[in-house]
Amino acid sequence: MKELQQMRYSTEELSLIKNTFAENQDLLKSLRKHFLQLPLTENEANQLHNFNPEILKLLRRFFLPTLEGDEPINQIIDLWMTINFQDRTPETAILHLRARSLVIEYLEQQLWSLEKEEEKCDFRLEFRDFISLNSKQVYINFIARNTIVQHVEQQLTQIYILAGLKQETTEQTLERIQEKLKKDSSK
């Protein structure tokens, strides 16, 4: 009988994450710089534009997840699901929805620029320009800005944890993560 996959990432994907990111915080920091449009050195830019296509697919799953029916039970997510509507009026909720739309558009832009061969892409959305004179737009932009920063940090942390240590085998990493999932689900 085939064992059910217990987490969102397969053993092969975990191995790829480990081989790419284990003990390589500099590469994770370069990704952060890219997603937050901070200056990159020539070496950092070259590293980011030399990712293999499978890593690029995984980065897209981390940073811009979409609902997929074949994911393990209780592990589907997209960025629309994480908006908190509790205690919000329709008037304030719409501002959060507009901000989330901006976040998704921004992340799509940044992922697209990673996936392209060119070193420079013309960005429609500039991270430093998330300020406007209209108070509602300022509110939307700052929600989007802070969400982007938090999301990028959370995804980099998840990659860092999944990458584990090089000395740890993929099977040991998978076992450690599954134990953590079991502990977290029993809370």
C-alpha positions as CSV (number, residue, x, y, z in Angstrom):
1,M,0.0,0.0,0.0
2,K,1.3,3.4,-1.0
3,E,2.1,5.7,2.0
4,L,0.2,9.0,1.9
5,Q,2.3,12.1,1.6
6,Q,2.1,13.9,4.9
7,M,3.4,17.3,3.9
8,R,3.2,19.8,1.0
9,Y,6.7,19.1,-0.3
10,S,7.8,15.7,-1.6
11,T,11.1,13.9,-0.6
12,E,12.6,15.0,-4.0
13,E,11.6,18.6,-3.4
14,L,13.0,18.6,0.1
15,S,16.2,17.2,-1.3
16,L,16.4,20.0,-3.9
17,I,15.7,22.6,-1.1
18,K,18.4,21.0,1.0
19,N,21.0,20.9,-1.8
20,T,20.3,24.5,-2.8
21,F,19.8,26.3,0.5
22,A,21.3,24.2,3.4
23,E,24.0,26.2,5.2
24,N,23.6,29.0,2.6
25,Q,22.1,31.9,4.4
26,D,23.8,34.3,1.9
27,L,21.6,32.9,-0.9
28,L,18.5,33.3,1.3
29,K,19.6,36.9,2.0
30,S,20.0,37.5,-1.7
31,L,16.5,36.2,-2.3
32,R,15.3,38.6,0.4
33,K,17.1,41.5,-1.3
34,H,15.5,40.5,-4.6
35,F,12.0,40.3,-3.2
36,L,12.3,43.6,-1.4
37,Q,14.1,45.3,-4.3
38,L,17.2,46.0,-2.3
39,P,20.6,46.5,-4.1
40,L,22.2,43.2,-5.1
41,T,25.9,42.7,-5.8
42,E,26.8,41.4,-9.2
43,N,27.6,38.0,-7.6
44,E,24.2,37.9,-5.8
45,A,22.4,38.8,-9.0
46,N,24.2,36.0,-10.9
47,Q,23.4,33.4,-8.2
48,L,19.7,34.3,-8.4
49,H,19.6,34.2,-12.2
50,N,21.3,30.8,-12.3
51,F,18.6,28.8,-10.4
52,N,17.5,25.7,-12.1
53,P,13.9,25.6,-13.3
54,E,12.8,23.1,-10.5
55,I,14.0,25.6,-7.8
56,L,12.1,28.4,-9.5
57,K,8.9,26.3,-9.5
58,L,9.4,25.6,-5.8
59,L,10.1,29.3,-5.0
60,R,6.8,30.1,-6.8
61,R,5.0,27.5,-4.6
62,F,6.5,29.1,-1.5
63,F,6.0,32.8,-2.3
64,L,2.8,32.7,-4.4
65,P,1.0,29.5,-3.4
66,T,-2.2,28.6,-5.3
67,L,-5.1,26.2,-4.4
68,E,-4.3,22.8,-5.7
69,G,-6.5,19.7,-5.1
70,D,-3.7,17.2,-5.0
71,E,-2.0,18.7,-2.0
72,P,-2.1,16.7,1.3
73,I,-5.3,17.2,3.3
74,N,-5.3,20.5,5.4
75,Q,-2.2,21.9,3.5
76,I,-3.7,24.0,0.7
77,I,-3.3,27.7,0.9
78,D,-3.2,30.8,-1.1
79,L,-2.6,34.4,-0.2
80,W,-6.3,35.3,-0.2
81,M,-7.0,32.8,2.6
82,T,-4.7,34.7,5.1
83,I,-6.7,38.0,5.2
84,N,-8.3,38.5,8.6
85,F,-11.8,39.8,8.2
86,Q,-12.8,39.4,11.8
87,D,-14.2,42.7,13.2
88,R,-13.8,44.5,9.9
89,T,-16.6,46.5,8.2
90,P,-17.1,46.1,4.5
91,E,-15.5,49.5,4.1
92,T,-12.2,48.5,5.8
93,A,-12.3,44.9,4.4
94,I,-12.2,46.2,0.9
95,L,-9.0,48.2,1.7
96,H,-7.4,44.9,2.9
97,L,-8.6,43.1,-0.3
98,R,-7.0,45.8,-2.4
99,A,-3.8,45.6,-0.5
100,R,-3.7,41.8,-0.9
101,S,-4.3,42.2,-4.6
102,L,-1.3,44.6,-4.7
103,V,0.8,42.0,-2.7
104,I,-0.1,39.3,-5.2
105,E,0.7,41.4,-8.2
106,Y,4.0,42.5,-6.6
107,L,5.1,38.9,-5.8
108,E,4.1,37.8,-9.3
109,Q,6.3,40.6,-10.7
110,Q,9.3,39.6,-8.5
111,L,8.9,35.9,-9.3
112,W,8.6,36.7,-13.0
113,S,11.9,38.7,-12.9
114,L,13.6,35.8,-11.2
115,E,12.4,33.4,-13.9
116,K,13.7,35.6,-16.8
117,E,17.2,35.4,-18.2
118,E,17.6,39.2,-18.3
119,E,19.4,40.8,-15.3
120,K,17.1,43.8,-15.4
121,C,13.4,43.9,-15.6
122,D,11.3,47.0,-15.8
123,F,9.3,46.9,-12.6
124,R,5.8,48.3,-12.7
125,L,5.6,48.2,-8.9
126,E,8.5,49.7,-7.0
127,F,8.8,48.6,-3.4
128,R,10.1,52.0,-2.3
129,D,7.1,53.8,-4.0
130,F,4.4,52.3,-1.8
131,I,3.5,55.8,-0.7
132,S,0.7,58.1,-2.1
133,L,-1.0,61.3,-1.2
134,N,-4.4,59.8,-1.0
135,S,-5.0,58.5,2.6
136,K,-6.8,55.4,1.6
137,Q,-4.1,54.5,-0.9
138,V,-1.4,55.1,1.7
139,Y,-3.3,52.7,4.0
140,I,-3.6,50.1,1.2
141,N,0.1,50.5,0.3
142,F,1.4,50.2,3.8
143,I,-0.7,47.1,4.5
144,A,0.7,45.7,1.2
145,R,4.3,46.7,2.1
146,N,4.2,45.2,5.6
147,T,2.5,42.1,4.3
148,I,5.2,41.6,1.6
149,V,8.0,42.0,4.2
150,Q,6.4,39.5,6.6
151,H,5.5,37.1,3.9
152,V,9.1,37.1,2.4
153,E,10.6,36.6,5.9
154,Q,8.1,33.7,6.7
155,Q,8.9,31.9,3.4
156,L,12.6,32.3,3.8
157,T,12.3,31.0,7.3
158,Q,10.3,28.0,6.0
159,I,13.0,27.3,3.3
160,Y,15.7,27.6,5.9
161,I,14.0,25.2,8.2
162,L,13.3,22.7,5.4
163,A,16.8,22.9,4.2
164,G,18.1,22.0,7.6
165,L,21.8,21.1,7.9
166,K,23.8,19.5,5.1
167,Q,24.9,16.8,7.5
168,E,21.2,15.8,8.0
169,T,19.9,13.4,5.4
170,T,16.7,14.3,3.5
171,E,15.0,11.4,5.4
172,Q,16.1,12.8,8.8
173,T,14.8,16.3,7.7
174,L,11.5,14.8,6.6
175,E,11.2,12.8,9.9
176,R,12.0,15.9,12.0
177,I,9.4,18.0,10.1
178,Q,6.8,15.3,10.4
179,E,7.3,15.1,14.1
180,K,6.9,18.8,14.4
181,L,3.7,18.7,12.3
182,K,2.3,15.9,14.6
183,K,3.2,18.0,17.7
184,D,1.6,21.2,16.2
185,S,-1.6,19.3,15.2
186,S,-2.0,18.0,18.7
187,K,-2.1,21.4,20.3
